[in-house]
């Protein structure tokens, strides 16, 4: 009798006759056969672990964003006439205090990432299980840069379409005081977004769902929906754009088993958006 490994290594005749099956095989998005056998108690604990991690991080942000969207939809003004600031001053007129508040806020975003790494290590997986290591620095960077170029440009176009269609708010990427720490804080903000979102929503979540035996396509859909949910405060355009990004990132993560390219891509996308807005706002007519 053939082993599961043999079944995965040798495609069936039916798979050869259907291009879609070959695509799935190339992506390796078959139901996992190497996931550990978990007892009923272990499965329950793992599910509650996922709930706990996201209840103190991006899951809570998703609930807040949903309520914020309801508030925007029920306001007297249209979505397009409302605006959201992504990086704003936390102590106007007090630059030193503002800087420290910015740094504390950015550092607090690392807490859920530390928690995720701790839980992965405790279960015997560790950061390497999601591809956070220094084994492929050049490949990771090139993949990340390519993803940033592909998704960044198309994402910007999608935002303008959504904004002009009235299903997205006016996003003010930054409104920090024009002093020496403005651009370093924007870079750190982009890095925080990239690390927090990709480690949790891509690496940690997809790994845990795989260990629970969830079919890869369903796991990717869950991850993408969660990613879109905590961007709902930006309007429906923010949800759609980030959900599509989640579908792409999730698929590639399950193919590569490395989250570093997604961290690099996300950081580059946000960094260019934040700094580009700071340099161009008020100087070009095409920015809202």
KEVEXLO-776069 format. One record per residue (C-alpha): residue in three letters; x, y, z. Coordinates in steps of 0.5 Angstrom, whole numbers, padded with zeros to 4 digits, always signed. Each point is the difference from the previous one (the first is absolute). Layout:
<atoms>
ALAXYZ ...
</atoms>
This chain:
<atoms>
UNK+0000+0000+0000 UNK+0003+0007-0002 UNK+0002+0005+0006 UNK-0003+0007+0000 UNK+0007+0002-0002 UNK-0001-0004-0007 UNK-0007+0003-0001 UNK+0003+0007+0001 UNK+0006-0001-0004 UNK-0003-0004-0006 UNK-0006+0004-0004 UNK-0006-0004-0002 UNK-0002-0001-0007 UNK-0006+0004+0002 UNK+0004+0006+0002 UNK+0004+0000-0006 UNK-0006+0001-0004 UNK-0003+0006+0003 UNK+0004+0006+0000 UNK-0003+0003+0007 UNK+0002-0007+0003 UNK+0007+0002-0002 UNK+0000+0007+0002 UNK-0002-0003+0007 UNK+0005-0005+0000 UNK+0006+0006-0002 UNK-0003+0004+0006 UNK+0000-0006+0005 UNK-0007+0002+0002 UNK-0002-0007+0002 UNK-0003-0002+0006 UNK+0006-0001+0005 UNK+0002-0007+0001 UNK+0006+0002+0005 UNK-0004+0004+0005 UNK+0001-0003+0007 UNK-0005-0005+0003 UNK-0004+0004+0005 UNK-0004-0002+0006 UNK-0007+0003+0001 UNK+0003+0004+0005 UNK+0006+0002-0004 UNK-0005+0003-0005 UNK-0004+0003+0005 UNK+0006+0004+0003 UNK+0003+0002-0007 UNK-0007+0003-0002 UNK+0000+0004+0006 UNK+0007+0002-0001 UNK-0002+0003-0006 UNK-0006+0003+0003 UNK+0005+0003+0005 UNK+0005+0003-0004 UNK-0004+0003-0005 UNK-0005+0003+0006 UNK+0006+0004+0003 UNK+0002+0002-0007 UNK-0002+0001-0007 UNK-0007-0004+0001 UNK-0002+0006+0005 UNK+0002+0005-0005 UNK-0004-0004-0005 UNK-0006+0001+0005 UNK+0002+0007+0001 UNK+0000+0002-0008 UNK-0007-0003-0001 UNK-0003+0004+0005 UNK+0004+0006-0003 UNK-0003-0002-0007 UNK-0007+0000+0003 UNK+0001+0007+0003 UNK+0003+0003-0007 UNK-0006-0003-0003 UNK-0005+0003+0004 UNK+0003+0007+0000 UNK-0003+0005-0003 UNK+0006+0001-0005 UNK+0002-0005-0006 UNK+0006-0005+0001 UNK+0004+0004-0005 UNK-0001+0006+0004 UNK+0003-0003+0007 UNK+0007-0001+0001 UNK+0004-0004+0004 UNK+0007+0001+0002 UNK+0005-0005+0001 UNK+0006+0003+0003 UNK-0002+0006+0004 UNK+0003+0004+0006 UNK-0001-0002+0007 UNK+0002+0006+0003 UNK-0001+0006-0004 UNK+0005+0006+0001 UNK+0004-0005+0005 UNK+0005-0003-0005 UNK+0004-0004+0005 UNK-0006-0003+0004 UNK-0003-0001-0007 UNK+0006-0004-0002 UNK+0000-0004+0006 UNK-0007-0002+0000 UNK+0001-0002-0008 UNK+0006-0005+0003 UNK-0005-0003+0005 UNK-0005-0001-0005 UNK+0004-0003-0005 UNK+0004-0004+0006 UNK-0007-0003+0002 UNK-0002-0003-0007 UNK+0006-0005+0001 UNK-0003-0003+0006 UNK-0005-0004-0004 UNK+0006-0002-0004 UNK+0004-0002+0006 UNK-0006-0004+0002 UNK-0001-0004-0006 UNK+0008-0002-0001 UNK-0001-0002+0008 UNK-0006-0005-0002 UNK+0003-0002-0006 UNK+0007-0002+0004 UNK-0004-0003+0006 UNK-0003-0005-0005 UNK+0006-0002-0003 UNK+0000+0004-0007 UNK+0003+0007+0001 UNK+0001+0006-0004 UNK+0004-0005-0005 UNK-0007-0004-0001 UNK-0003+0007-0004 UNK+0007+0002-0003 UNK+0003+0005+0004 UNK+0007-0001+0000 UNK+0006+0002-0004 UNK+0001-0006-0005 UNK-0003+0003-0006 UNK+0002+0008+0001 UNK+0001+0002-0008 UNK-0006-0005-0002 UNK-0005+0003+0006 UNK+0002+0007-0002 UNK-0001-0001-0008 UNK-0007-0003+0001 UNK-0002+0005+0005 UNK+0002+0006-0005 UNK-0003-0004-0006 UNK-0007+0000+0005 UNK+0001+0007+0002 UNK+0000+0002-0007 UNK-0006-0004-0003 UNK-0004+0001+0006 UNK+0002+0007+0002 UNK-0002+0003-0007 UNK-0006-0004-0001 UNK-0003+0002+0007 UNK+0001+0007-0001 UNK-0004+0000-0006 UNK-0005-0004+0003 UNK-0001+0005+0006 UNK-0001+0006-0005 UNK-0005-0004-0003 UNK-0003-0002+0006 UNK+0000+0007+0003 UNK-0003+0003-0007 UNK-0005-0005+0001 UNK-0002+0002+0007 UNK+0001-0006+0003 UNK+0007+0002+0004 UNK+0001+0006+0004 UNK+0006+0005-0001 UNK+0006-0003+0003 UNK+0005+0005+0003 UNK+0006-0005+0000 UNK+0004+0005+0005 UNK-0001+0007+0004 UNK+0006+0000+0004 UNK+0004+0006+0002 UNK+0005+0002-0005 UNK+0006-0001+0004 UNK+0006-0005+0000 UNK-0003-0006+0003 UNK-0006+0000-0005 UNK+0003-0004-0005 UNK+0003-0005+0004 UNK-0006-0001+0004 UNK-0004-0001-0007 UNK+0005-0006-0002 UNK-0001-0003+0007 UNK-0007+0000-0001 UNK+0000-0003-0006 UNK+0005-0006+0003 UNK-0005-0001+0006 UNK-0006-0001-0005 UNK+0004-0005-0004 UNK+0003-0004+0006 UNK-0007+0000+0004 UNK-0004-0001-0006 UNK+0004-0005-0004 UNK+0002-0004+0006 UNK-0007-0001+0003 UNK-0004+0000-0006 UNK+0004-0004-0005 UNK+0005-0004+0004 UNK-0003-0001+0007 UNK-0007-0001-0002 UNK+0001-0004-0007 UNK+0005-0005+0004 UNK-0005-0001+0006 UNK-0006-0001-0005 UNK+0005-0005-0004 UNK+0001-0004+0007 UNK-0007+0000+0001 UNK-0001-0004-0007 UNK-0004+0006-0003 UNK+0000+0000-0008 UNK+0005+0005-0002 UNK-0005+0004-0005 UNK-0004+0001+0006 UNK+0005+0002+0005 UNK+0003+0005-0005 UNK-0008+0002-0001 UNK+0000+0001+0008 UNK+0007+0004+0000 UNK-0002+0004-0006 UNK-0007+0002+0003 UNK+0003+0002+0007 UNK+0005+0004-0003 UNK-0005+0004-0004 UNK-0004+0001+0006 UNK+0004+0004+0004 UNK+0001+0005-0006 UNK-0008+0001+0000 UNK+0001+0007+0003 UNK+0003+0002-0006 UNK-0007-0002-0004 UNK-0001-0006-0004 UNK+0006+0002-0005 UNK+0004-0002+0006 UNK-0003-0006+0001 UNK+0000-0003-0007 UNK+0007+0002-0001 UNK+0003-0003+0006 UNK-0004-0006-0001 UNK+0003-0001-0007 UNK+0007+0001+0003 UNK-0001-0005+0005 UNK-0002-0005-0005 UNK+0006+0001-0004 UNK+0005+0000+0006 UNK-0004-0006+0003 UNK+0001-0004-0006 UNK+0007+0002-0001 UNK+0002-0002+0008 UNK-0003-0007-0001 UNK+0004+0000-0006 UNK+0007+0002+0002 UNK-0001-0001+0008 UNK+0003+0007+0001 UNK-0003+0006+0003 UNK+0006+0005-0001 UNK-0002+0001-0007 UNK-0007+0003+0002 UNK+0003+0004+0006 UNK+0005+0003-0005 UNK-0005+0001-0005 UNK-0005+0003+0005 UNK+0005+0005+0003 UNK+0002+0002-0007 UNK-0007+0002-0002 UNK-0002+0003+0007 UNK+0007+0004+0000 UNK-0001+0003-0007 UNK-0007+0002+0001 UNK+0002+0003+0007 UNK+0006+0004-0003 UNK-0003+0001-0007 UNK-0006+0003+0003 UNK+0004+0005+0005 UNK+0004+0002-0006 UNK-0006+0001-0005 UNK-0006+0002+0004 UNK-0001+0007-0002 UNK+0004+0000-0006 UNK-0004-0004-0005 UNK-0007+0000-0002 UNK-0001-0007+0000 UNK+0000-0002+0007 UNK-0007+0001+0004 
</atoms>
